[in-house]
Amino acid sequence: MKFQRTDGKNKDFIENCRLLDMDLDRRVGKKIQRDKYKKYNQLDEIKEAIVVYEGNRVIGGGAIRRYDNETIELKRVFVHTEYQGRGIGSRIVSLLMEWAAELIWMSYMQAGFMGVKL
C-alpha cells in the first residue's frame, strides 16, 4: 500500500472525491440537501492531498485546506467501502496531521520565530 502526497488537481484525488460524494449521496442524500455544502468542498484551494494506492488502484485519500498560518482543516477523507475497517482512514488522518504540523512549522520559521512549541 502506498500513501502519496499530491494536490487537489491530481486526477486520482479528484476521482476519490467523486466516489466520496456518491457514497454520501447514498448514505444521506435523501435526508440532507448536500448541495448547500458544495461551496465548502471545492478542490481549487487544496494544495496538500494524499492518495492511497494498492498496486495501481486508488483506494482512498484525503486533504488539508490551509486557511492561514494557524488554521488547517481536514477535507475529503474517504476510503473505498471494501477497504474500510483496516486502519487506512486513520493512517490518512495521521499523515495529514503530520503534514499540517510541517506546514505550520515552516510558516513560523519563515516568519522568523525560533523555538515555537506546536
N, C-alpha and C positions, 0 to 999 in steps of 0.2 A: 504494500500500500504506500502511495506517495502523496505527500501533502505539499502542494506547490504554491508559492507566493506569486501573485499576479495583480491585476487591477480590474476595475469594473468593465473594461472594454473587452476582456477575454471572452471569446465565444463560448467556451465551456462553462465559465461562470454565469454568463447570460442564460444559457440553456438550463443550468441548475436552478436559477431564479424562476424561470418559466415553469419548471416542474414544481417548485415550491408553491407558486401561485395556483397551479392546478390542484395540488394537494390541499391548500387552504380552501379553495372553492368547493372541493369535495367534502371537506370537514365542516365548514361553517358558512359556505357561500349562500345558502338559502336562509340562514338565520341572521347573518350580519351583512349589511351592504358594504362590501370591501372596497368599492370604488372610492370612497372618501379617504382611504389610506394610500391611494396611488401616489400622491404627491410626496409622501414620506419614503417611498420605496423606489425612487428614481435611481438609476445606476450612474448617471452622468457625473456625480461628485464622489464616486467611490474610487479612491486611489490605492487602497490596500484590500486585497481579497485573497482568499485561499481556495484552491480547488483540490479535491481529493480524488485520486485515481486508483483503481485496482486494474493493473495492466493498462490498457488504453481506454478503459471505461470510466467515465465520470460517475462517482458515487455520492458526492456531497460537496459542500462548500460553505463559505460564509465570508463576511467582510466587516470592516470597521469604517465608520464615517467620522471624520475629524471635523469638529465644529470650531475649535480654537485650540490653543496650546494645552488646555487642561480638560477639555470635554471631548470624549470619544464615545461613540455608540456602536454596539454590535448590531449588524444588519444582515438580513437574508441568510441566516444559518439554517441549513437543511441537509439532511441525509436521506437518500432514497430509501423508501419503505423497506425493501428487502435487506438493507444493511443496518437498519435501526436496531438498537439494543446491544450493540457491540462496542460502545465507548467511542465511536468515531465522532459524534457530535461534541462530546466532552473534550476530545482532543482538539477539534477545530476551535472551540471556545478558548481553551488554554493557549493555543498558538496565537490566536488573535489578541488575547490579553498580553502575551509577551511582546507582540509586535507593537501594540499600543504603548506599552511601557518604554520600548525603544524610541518611539516617536516623541513621547513626552520628554524623555531624557535628552534626545537630540535638540529639541526645542529649547530646553534650559541651557544646554551647552552653547547653542548658537547665540543665546541672549547673554551669555557670559556669566551665568550662575554656576558656581562650582560647589560641590558638596551638598547639593539639594537631595533630601531623602524623598523617595517616592513611596 
